[in-house]
Amino acid sequence: MTEPKKRKKELRTVEAPFVALGPSGVAVRDRLKQLTPVDEEVLRRVGEHLGRLASLDLKTRCAEGLDHDAQSWAARKQGLTSDSSSRWAGAITKATHDQWALSRRCQLAHIQSLEAGVRTLTHRLSLPIGAKGTKRVPGGYRSKGEWFHKSRRLATLQHRLDVARAEWEAGAVHVVRGGRKLLKNRHSLDAAQLTEHEWRQRWESERWFFAADGESGKRFGNETIRVTPDGEVSIKLPPPLAHLANAKHGRYVLASQVAFQHRGQEWRERVEAHRAVAYRIHLDVERGRWYLTASWTRPSVRTVPLASARAQGMVGVDTNADHFAAYRLDAQGNPVGDPRRFFYDLSGTATHRDAQIRHAITRLLHWTNRHGVKAIGLENLDFTAEKNREKHGRKKKFRQLISGIPTGKLKARLVSMAAEHGLSIVAVDPAYTSMWGDEHWKKSLTSNKRKMSRHDAAGIAIGRRALGYPIRRRTAPPRDDRSDRRGHRTAQAGPGVRGHEGTRPPVTERAHDARRRTGEQRTREPSASNTARDTRSSRSWHQMSLLDTA
């Protein structure tokens, strides 16, 4: 009786690479220096007043839930206009709507995470204790005690899921103006290393509202917070604070002047052309400094065609928890030079992590530009499903590892910074890049002078997939013999490309190229093979003359 053949593993479908869209907006920041005590007092009072109105508007919006429509939005705006202005009210209601929509998206992601955990627990609890699993499907739990604790956790997750679904259907969201993390720090000031006074200052400043949307066609692009091309900043005060004005039409002019060092010329051109520019004023409590942030949108720019991005080769980048592993490839998909690594440290505060990512990306972009490459291949990573606690229950370090990779922030930073350097980002499917790169490239490129890691090989795999080539170095040889009668056997370079792996040219062609390089005149003499062939055909033997080697 013949044994049944093992079923081959079904591979995941690999999506086609694409060029990522460029940034749709720009934001620059400058410090408000040389503010007088009166200026700071006015800024605080305006921020507190508008922050109170924003809190009341958010409460009203959350109470409406799914019953919100354009008429209720207009009613909210009209109710805020008497205590602020039409433009301040429009900015507050728009920010409230955006915050409510963000909470809804986070609520949906939370529901999907709970559903994935419930599915995994239900499946594992249904299996016998000690049942083995596979790479794709987990097995049963190892002991009765673990089975009991997981059954209790299933009940907890199911209850949370029911509550979240009910809130989703009712349109109820939970939003904390000022941040939920900062709110919880109030109950653990020692752990947060804050005093009650310091916490109160941060809490109040985070709850202020000091943002104004831009308007095209208006003077300098904004009627509420106006910044002239010379850097003079003036604010339209709300009616209850109009007595604090020091200029005409209820405006307050700050003693500080701003000068945006980054994109200053672009900002000045927009202001002089009276194009929309949005502004935001905020206080850094730790440093005691006030800042002004200017932002504006960019028109949708058509991305570079994929063929043009591939013309000068590709830099494949493998994203890891502490470094970028980059490898340069030519247009035919051949690795060039040695691998490069750009390290970063994601420990510490959010500001430190952001600075580390920007520094690593900057070094990567400069290295890419030095080699004349116009595109970077990057994995389109999304670890949302992989972070589930129930999928990797005991693998706590692995869950911390994939949670630490800055996928979302990396995409936003890299795309915006690459656009300023004239580089394109080609996003590829991350399926099997590490596994196949390690299988086909790590050993072949390792030498006494070059050390290859799994991450370096993955960078080659990503770059080849971005270029449209298969990851493996060679296709399968001909089925009958090792000759080239059935065509080119390598998937690495075209047949006409010199200096790469390819079909070996005929002997006569190689000799002709060698003489052409050295300038040697062609002097053909009968070869031994031709003489022997002629001898056999005439069926007579001729003695060949011996060459004089003396």
KEZA-487258 format. One line per field, with one value per residue (C-alpha): residue number from 1; residue in one letter; x, y, z. Coordinates in steps of 0.2 Angstrom, whole numbers, plus 5000, padded with zeros to 4 digits. Layout:
<recs>
pos <- [NUM ...]
code <- [a ...]
xx <- [X ...]
yy <- [Y ...]
zz <- [Z ...]
</recs>
This chain:
<recs>
pos <- [1 2 3 4 5 6 7 8 9 10 11 12 13 14 15 16 17 18 19 20 21 22 23 24 25 26 27 28 29 30 31 32 33 34 35 36 37 38 39 40 41 42 43 44 45 46 47 48 49 50 51 52 53 54 55 56 57 58 59 60 61 62 63 64 65 66 67 68 69 70 71 72 73 74 75 76 77 78 79 80 81 82 83 84 85 86 87 88 89 90 91 92 93 94 95 96 97 98 99 100 101 102 103 104 105 106 107 108 109 110 111 112 113 114 115 116 117 118 119 120 121 122 123 124 125 126 127 128 129 130 131 132 133 134 135 136 137 138 139 140 141 142 143 144 145 146 147 148 149 150 151 152 153 154 155 156 157 158 159 160 161 162 163 164 165 166 167 168 169 170 171 172 173 174 175 176 177 178 179 180 181 182 183 184 185 186 187 188 189 190 191 192 193 194 195 196 197 198 199 200 201 202 203 204 205 206 207 208 209 210 211 212 213 214 215 216 217 218 219 220 221 222 223 224 225 226 227 228 229 230 231 232 233 234 235 236 237 238 239 240 241 242 243 244 245 246 247 248 249 250 251 252 253 254 255 256 257 258 259 260 261 262 263 264 265 266 267 268 269 270 271 272 273 274 275 276 277 278 279 280 281 282 283 284 285 286 287 288 289 290 291 292 293 294 295 296 297 298 299 300 301 302 303 304 305 306 307 308 309 310 311 312 313 314 315 316 317 318 319 320 321 322 323 324 325 326 327 328 329 330 331 332 333 334 335 336 337 338 339 340 341 342 343 344 345 346 347 348 349 350 351 352 353 354 355 356 357 358 359 360 361 362 363 364 365 366 367 368 369 370 371 372 373 374 375 376 377 378 379 380 381 382 383 384 385 386 387 388 389 390 391 392 393 394 395 396 397 398 399 400 401 402 403 404 405 406 407 408 409 410 411 412 413 414 415 416 417 418 419 420 421 422 423 424 425 426 427 428 429 430 431 432 433 434 435 436 437 438 439 440 441 442 443 444 445 446 447 448 449 450 451 452 453 454 455 456 457 458 459 460 461 462 463 464 465 466 467 468 469 470 471 472 473 474 475 476 477 478 479 480 481 482 483 484 485 486 487 488 489 490 491 492 493 494 495 496 497 498 499 500 501 502 503 504 505 506 507 508 509 510 511 512 513 514 515 516 517 518 519 520 521 522 523 524 525 526 527 528 529 530 531 532 533 534 535 536 537 538 539 540 541 542 543 544 545 546 547 548 549 550]
code <- [m t e p k k r k k e l r t v e a p f v a l g p s g v a v r d r l k q l t p v d e e v l r r v g e h l g r l a s l d l k t r c a e g l d h d a q s w a a r k q g l t s d s s s r w a g a i t k a t h d q w a l s r r c q l a h i q s l e a g v r t l t h r l s l p i g a k g t k r v p g g y r s k g e w f h k s r r l a t l q h r l d v a r a e w e a g a v h v v r g g r k l l k n r h s l d a a q l t e h e w r q r w e s e r w f f a a d g e s g k r f g n e t i r v t p d g e v s i k l p p p l a h l a n a k h g r y v l a s q v a f q h r g q e w r e r v e a h r a v a y r i h l d v e r g r w y l t a s w t r p s v r t v p l a s a r a q g m v g v d t n a d h f a a y r l d a q g n p v g d p r r f f y d l s g t a t h r d a q i r h a i t r l l h w t n r h g v k a i g l e n l d f t a e k n r e k h g r k k k f r q l i s g i p t g k l k a r l v s m a a e h g l s i v a v d p a y t s m w g d e h w k k s l t s n k r k m s r h d a a g i a i g r r a l g y p i r r r t a p p r d d r s d r r g h r t a q a g p g v r g h e g t r p p v t e r a h d a r r r t g e q r t r e p s a s n t a r d t r s s r s w h q m s l l d t a]
xx <- [5000 5007 5008 4998 5009 5011 5001 5013 5012 5001 5011 5003 4999 5012 5005 5013 5025 5019 5026 5020 5011 5021 5017 5000 5005 5019 5022 5036 5039 5048 5050 5041 5056 5057 5039 5034 5025 5009 5011 5012 4997 4986 4991 4986 4970 4965 4970 4960 4945 4945 4950 4934 4923 4932 4928 4910 4908 4917 4904 4890 4897 4899 4882 4874 4883 4877 4863 4875 4872 4875 4862 4868 4885 4879 4870 4885 4895 4882 4882 4900 4901 4895 4909 4923 4920 4914 4932 4937 4920 4924 4941 4934 4920 4931 4944 4930 4924 4941 4944 4927 4931 4949 4941 4929 4943 4952 4936 4935 4953 4950 4935 4945 4959 4946 4938 4955 4959 4942 4944 4961 4955 4940 4950 4963 4951 4941 4956 4962 4975 4993 4987 5000 4998 5005 5014 4998 4986 4990 4987 4979 4986 4999 4991 4974 4979 4983 4967 4957 4966 4963 4945 4943 4952 4940 4925 4934 4937 4920 4913 4924 4919 4901 4903 4913 4901 4886 4896 4900 4882 4877 4890 4897 4916 4927 4939 4950 4955 4973 4977 4972 4990 4992 4976 4982 4998 4988 4986 5004 5014 5029 5031 5029 5042 5030 5024 5006 5010 5020 5006 4993 5003 5004 4986 4980 4992 4986 4968 4970 4965 4975 4973 4966 4963 4969 4958 4964 4961 4961 4975 4991 4981 4973 4962 4963 4981 4990 5009 5016 5030 5041 5037 5025 5012 4994 4979 4961 4955 4938 4924 4926 4944 4943 4948 4966 4969 4983 4979 4964 4949 4951 4969 4984 5001 5015 5032 5040 5044 5045 5057 5055 5072 5065 5054 5055 5055 5040 5030 5034 5028 5011 5009 5013 5001 4987 4986 4979 4991 4985 4993 4994 5002 5007 5017 5031 5029 5045 5056 5044 5044 5031 5030 5021 5018 5013 5005 4998 4992 5001 4992 4991 5007 5007 5020 5035 5031 5037 5048 5057 5060 5068 5080 5095 5093 5086 5091 5082 5079 5074 5066 5071 5068 5085 5092 5089 5098 5101 5109 5111 5106 5109 5095 5097 5095 5113 5120 5133 5146 5143 5128 5125 5116 5109 5106 5093 5088 5070 5071 5067 5054 5044 5054 5070 5063 5057 5074 5083 5071 5074 5093 5093 5082 5093 5109 5100 5094 5111 5119 5107 5110 5128 5127 5115 5100 5083 5072 5071 5062 5053 5041 5023 5023 5008 5009 4992 4987 5004 5003 4989 4993 4983 4993 5010 5005 5022 5033 5033 5049 5044 5028 5038 5050 5037 5028 5044 5046 5040 5030 5017 5029 5043 5031 5026 5044 5052 5040 5040 5059 5062 5052 5063 5078 5070 5069 5054 5048 5043 5032 5033 5024 5034 5029 5044 5057 5068 5066 5070 5083 5092 5090 5096 5108 5116 5128 5132 5138 5147 5166 5181 5179 5160 5149 5131 5116 5098 5093 5106 5100 5082 5087 5092 5076 5066 5076 5074 5055 5054 5064 5051 5064 5061 5071 5080 5097 5094 5079 5079 5091 5085 5076 5087 5105 5115 5117 5109 5099 5083 5087 5095 5095 5098 5085 5098 5104 5099 5109 5117 5123 5142 5150 5135 5130 5123 5125 5143 5147 5155 5174 5176 5167 5177 5193 5188 5183 5200 5210 5199 5204 5222 5224 5231 5229 5220 5232 5222 5230 5222 5218 5222 5203 5200 5216 5211 5193 5200 5212 5198 5187 5201 5206 5225 5237 5248 5262 5259 5274 5282 5282 5300 5300 5319]
yy <- [5000 5017 5031 5046 5061 5075 5091 5105 5121 5134 5150 5167 5178 5191 5208 5218 5233 5251 5268 5276 5293 5308 5319 5329 5343 5353 5359 5370 5377 5392 5398 5414 5423 5439 5438 5450 5445 5453 5443 5427 5432 5436 5419 5409 5418 5415 5397 5394 5402 5393 5377 5378 5381 5366 5354 5359 5357 5339 5335 5340 5330 5314 5315 5316 5300 5294 5307 5320 5329 5345 5355 5350 5355 5372 5374 5370 5382 5396 5393 5395 5411 5423 5418 5418 5422 5413 5408 5402 5392 5384 5379 5372 5362 5355 5349 5341 5332 5325 5320 5310 5302 5296 5289 5279 5272 5267 5259 5248 5243 5238 5227 5218 5215 5208 5197 5190 5185 5177 5167 5160 5156 5147 5137 5132 5128 5116 5105 5092 5096 5094 5093 5098 5113 5118 5134 5141 5135 5134 5118 5115 5121 5111 5109 5109 5125 5134 5129 5135 5152 5154 5150 5164 5176 5171 5176 5193 5196 5191 5203 5217 5213 5214 5231 5238 5232 5240 5256 5255 5252 5267 5278 5281 5285 5289 5304 5313 5331 5332 5314 5298 5294 5311 5309 5293 5300 5311 5295 5290 5306 5297 5285 5299 5309 5324 5335 5340 5358 5352 5340 5353 5365 5351 5346 5364 5368 5352 5356 5374 5377 5389 5383 5393 5386 5395 5404 5406 5424 5432 5443 5433 5417 5418 5431 5424 5421 5432 5432 5444 5441 5450 5439 5450 5439 5446 5437 5440 5441 5433 5446 5442 5446 5461 5473 5466 5471 5483 5485 5490 5479 5469 5462 5459 5460 5450 5457 5442 5440 5423 5417 5400 5393 5377 5380 5399 5404 5392 5399 5417 5414 5407 5422 5435 5427 5426 5407 5397 5394 5386 5391 5383 5391 5379 5380 5368 5367 5358 5371 5386 5391 5396 5389 5393 5380 5384 5371 5370 5357 5352 5348 5330 5326 5312 5299 5293 5278 5262 5259 5276 5273 5256 5264 5268 5252 5251 5251 5237 5241 5229 5237 5230 5234 5243 5247 5248 5234 5242 5234 5243 5233 5238 5239 5220 5215 5212 5216 5230 5233 5228 5229 5245 5246 5262 5260 5269 5268 5267 5268 5283 5297 5299 5314 5304 5290 5302 5310 5293 5288 5305 5303 5286 5290 5305 5295 5282 5295 5303 5286 5282 5299 5297 5281 5289 5278 5286 5274 5264 5247 5245 5232 5237 5231 5231 5221 5225 5206 5200 5210 5199 5193 5176 5172 5173 5170 5164 5174 5190 5196 5193 5203 5217 5216 5218 5231 5241 5242 5260 5255 5269 5283 5276 5276 5294 5300 5291 5296 5314 5315 5305 5317 5332 5322 5318 5299 5287 5274 5258 5247 5229 5214 5208 5189 5178 5191 5186 5167 5167 5180 5170 5154 5161 5176 5174 5160 5165 5183 5178 5178 5182 5201 5202 5196 5193 5192 5187 5205 5210 5196 5202 5219 5210 5201 5217 5226 5212 5212 5230 5229 5216 5201 5185 5183 5167 5169 5157 5148 5129 5122 5114 5097 5087 5093 5109 5116 5133 5126 5131 5149 5159 5150 5165 5177 5189 5199 5200 5189 5204 5212 5210 5207 5198 5180 5176 5164 5162 5170 5159 5156 5166 5181 5181 5180 5194 5205 5202 5207 5222 5228 5224 5231 5215 5211 5195 5182 5166 5150 5133 5125 5107 5103 5110 5101 5085 5086 5090 5075 5063 5069 5066 5049 5054 5059 5075 5079 5096 5107 5109 5127 5134 5139 5142]
zz <- [5000 4995 5007 5003 4997 5009 5004 5000 5011 5003 5002 5005 4991 4988 4984 4970 4975 4973 4975 4991 4990 4995 5010 5009 5022 5030 5047 5054 5071 5079 5097 5103 5111 5121 5127 5141 5156 5149 5133 5143 5154 5138 5130 5146 5147 5129 5130 5146 5139 5122 5131 5142 5126 5118 5133 5133 5114 5115 5129 5118 5103 5113 5120 5102 5097 5080 5079 5074 5057 5048 5057 5075 5069 5064 5080 5090 5081 5083 5101 5103 5092 5105 5117 5105 5086 5070 5066 5083 5084 5067 5073 5089 5081 5068 5081 5091 5076 5072 5090 5090 5073 5080 5095 5084 5074 5090 5097 5081 5082 5100 5096 5082 5095 5107 5094 5089 5107 5110 5094 5099 5117 5111 5099 5111 5125 5114 5111 5123 5136 5128 5110 5098 5086 5070 5063 5058 5072 5090 5100 5117 5134 5143 5160 5169 5179 5163 5155 5170 5170 5152 5153 5166 5154 5140 5151 5155 5136 5131 5144 5137 5119 5123 5131 5117 5104 5113 5114 5096 5091 5102 5096 5113 5115 5129 5127 5139 5135 5141 5138 5148 5152 5161 5170 5177 5183 5195 5206 5205 5206 5213 5199 5186 5196 5197 5211 5212 5206 5191 5186 5188 5176 5163 5164 5162 5147 5138 5140 5132 5115 5104 5086 5071 5053 5038 5025 5007 5001 5018 5023 5026 5025 5043 5051 5069 5072 5059 5055 5044 5032 5044 5058 5068 5077 5081 5089 5087 5105 5110 5115 5134 5133 5121 5134 5134 5116 5112 5093 5082 5080 5096 5091 5103 5095 5103 5107 5099 5081 5072 5058 5052 5048 5040 5025 5029 5010 5006 5021 5016 4998 5004 5017 5004 4991 5005 5004 5019 5033 5050 5066 5084 5099 5114 5130 5134 5153 5156 5147 5150 5132 5120 5102 5086 5073 5056 5044 5027 5014 4998 4982 4977 4968 4955 4961 4951 4940 4946 4931 4934 4952 4947 4934 4945 4956 4973 4992 5001 5020 5033 5048 5065 5083 5085 5067 5048 5038 5021 5005 4988 4972 4954 4941 4938 4956 4960 4977 4976 4990 5008 5019 5030 5047 5054 5073 5084 5102 5106 5125 5135 5131 5116 5111 5112 5102 5088 5087 5086 5071 5062 5064 5058 5043 5039 5038 5027 5015 5014 5011 4997 4988 4988 4978 4965 4969 4967 4977 4993 4995 5012 5019 5021 5039 5050 5067 5073 5072 5078 5094 5101 5118 5115 5099 5108 5126 5133 5121 5130 5124 5106 5108 5116 5101 5087 5098 5099 5080 5075 5059 5059 5064 5052 5037 5040 5044 5030 5016 5021 5023 5007 4997 5002 4996 4979 4983 4981 4993 4985 4997 4996 5003 5019 5016 5017 5015 5030 5027 5009 5010 5023 5012 4996 5000 5017 5014 4996 5001 5017 5016 5027 5024 5024 5038 5033 5045 5042 5042 5029 5018 5021 5014 4998 4997 4999 4986 4973 4976 4974 4958 4952 4952 4962 4978 4974 4965 4951 4943 4942 4929 4913 4916 4904 4906 4911 4894 4889 4875 4884 4887 4901 4918 4929 4936 4941 4926 4907 4894 4887 4903 4905 4922 4929 4930 4913 4898 4894 4877 4863 4863 4847 4854 4870 4860 4848 4863 4871 4855 4853 4871 4869 4851 4844 4826 4821 4814 4812 4810 4807 4824 4829 4829 4812 4805 4813 4805 4788 4790 4794 4780 4767 4775 4774 4787 4787 4799 4807 4808 4825 4832 4835 4853 4854]
</recs>
